[in-house]
Amino acid sequence: APTRLDFERLAPARIESRDAYFPNLITPVFIVGADTNSLVWLRTWRDALLKVGAIGWVVQAEDAVELRAIAEAGHGLRLMTLEGESIPEVFGLSSYPVLITSRAIEQ
């Protein structure tokens, strides 16, 4: 069966960074897809993401080729495919790529 991850309510787009309060979020997480913006963002921020020990949630990929492209762009980062629709509600997000820490949502 093909790998297909696609969250209808999450889409690649620019966001304004903002303060946030997620006191239970011990490990920073980032949300990416296989779109060009996500791959460029991942390559740009890879070292910083590694430094803070962030874990990546992959929310959009059409197939194994796209998953491999994400893995290559984020070489060395922990990545997991994520099923579930709770991200928009829990974090108040509709767009990615994004980094979520206990104190901020950043792009």
MONOR-V148764 format. One record per backbone hydrogen bond with DSSP energy under -0.5 kcal/mol. NH is the residue of the N-H (numbers start at 0). CO is the residue of the C=O. E is the energy in kcal/mol with one decimal. If there is no record, write none. Layout:
# MONOR-V148764
((NH | CO | E) (NH | CO | E))
This chain:
# MONOR-V148764
((3 | 1 | -0.6) (4 | 60 | -2.6) (6 | 58 | -0.7) (7 | 5 | -0.7) (9 | 6 | -1.3) (10 | 93 | -2.1) (12 | 95 | -1.9) (17 | 104 | -2.5) (19 | 102 | -2.3) (21 | 101 | -2.6) (24 | 21 | -2.1) (25 | 23 | -1.4) (28 | 99 | -2.4) (29 | 54 | -2.3) (30 | 97 | -2.6) (31 | 56 | -2.1) (33 | 59 | -1.0) (38 | 34 | -2.2) (39 | 35 | -2.6) (40 | 36 | -2.5) (41 | 37 | -2.8) (42 | 38 | -2.2) (43 | 39 | -2.5) (44 | 40 | -2.5) (45 | 41 | -1.1) (48 | 44 | -2.8) (49 | 45 | -2.6) (50 | 46 | -2.3) (51 | 47 | -1.8) (52 | 48 | -0.5) (52 | 49 | -1.0) (53 | 48 | -2.3) (54 | 27 | -2.2) (55 | 77 | -3.6) (56 | 29 | -3.4) (57 | 55 | -0.6) (57 | 79 | -2.9) (58 | 31 | -2.6) (58 | 56 | -0.7) (59 | 31 | -0.7) (60 | 4 | -1.7) (66 | 62 | -2.0) (67 | 63 | -2.3) (68 | 64 | -1.9) (69 | 65 | -1.9) (70 | 66 | -2.3) (71 | 67 | -2.4) (72 | 68 | -2.2) (73 | 69 | -2.2) (74 | 71 | -1.3) (76 | 73 | -2.9) (77 | 53 | -0.7) (78 | 76 | -0.6) (79 | 55 | -2.3) (81 | 57 | -2.0) (82 | 80 | -0.5) (89 | 85 | -3.1) (90 | 86 | -2.4) (91 | 87 | -1.1) (92 | 86 | -0.6) (95 | 10 | -1.3) (96 | 30 | -0.7) (97 | 30 | -1.5) (98 | 105 | -2.9) (99 | 28 | -3.8) (100 | 98 | -0.5) (100 | 103 | -2.9) (104 | 17 | -2.7) (105 | 98 | -2.9))
